[in-house]
């Protein structure tokens, strides 16, 4: 996931976009993203909802 975000990724990361890229369910994509948020690799904005986008922590 991190390699994809660092190399050829355009736009904002959302669970739906990640699910499409990895060909998995939205639930699985959300679990993957939440795992990286907990590890401090991704940042979740204060606003939440259907179109929540995540940022890479560099």
C-alpha positions as CSV (number, residue, x, y, z in Angstrom):
1,X,0.0,0.0,0.0
2,X,2.7,2.5,1.0
3,X,4.7,1.8,-2.2
4,X,1.6,2.6,-4.3
5,X,1.0,5.8,-2.4
6,X,4.6,6.9,-2.8
7,X,5.0,6.2,-6.5
8,X,2.2,6.5,-8.9
9,X,-0.8,7.6,-6.9
10,X,-2.7,10.7,-7.8
11,X,-5.5,12.4,-5.8
12,X,-6.7,11.6,-2.3
13,X,-6.8,8.2,-0.7
14,X,-10.3,7.0,0.2
15,X,-11.4,3.5,1.2
16,X,-13.4,3.2,-2.0
17,X,-10.5,4.1,-4.2
18,X,-8.2,1.7,-2.3
19,X,-10.8,-1.1,-2.6
20,X,-10.9,-0.5,-6.3
21,X,-7.1,-0.5,-6.7
22,X,-6.6,-3.7,-4.7
23,X,-9.8,-5.4,-5.9
24,X,-11.0,-6.1,-2.3
25,X,-14.1,-5.1,-0.4
26,X,-14.6,-1.7,1.1
27,X,-14.6,-3.3,4.5
28,X,-11.2,-4.9,3.9
29,X,-9.8,-1.6,2.5
30,X,-11.0,0.2,5.6
31,X,-9.3,-2.3,7.9
32,X,-6.1,-1.9,6.0
33,X,-6.2,1.9,6.2
34,X,-7.1,1.9,9.9
35,X,-4.2,-0.4,10.6
36,X,-1.8,2.1,9.0
37,X,-3.5,5.0,10.8
38,X,-2.9,3.1,14.1
39,X,0.8,2.6,13.2
40,X,1.2,6.3,12.4
41,X,1.8,5.9,8.7
42,X,-1.4,7.5,7.6
43,X,-3.2,10.5,9.0
44,X,-7.0,10.6,9.3
45,X,-8.5,14.1,9.1
46,X,-10.8,15.4,11.8
47,X,-13.7,15.4,9.5
48,X,-15.2,12.0,8.8
49,X,-17.9,10.5,6.7
50,X,-18.4,8.7,3.4
51,X,-15.7,10.7,1.5
52,X,-13.0,10.7,4.2
53,X,-9.6,11.0,2.7
54,X,-6.3,10.0,4.3
55,X,-2.9,11.6,4.1
56,X,0.5,9.9,4.1
57,X,2.7,10.9,7.0
58,X,6.2,11.6,5.8
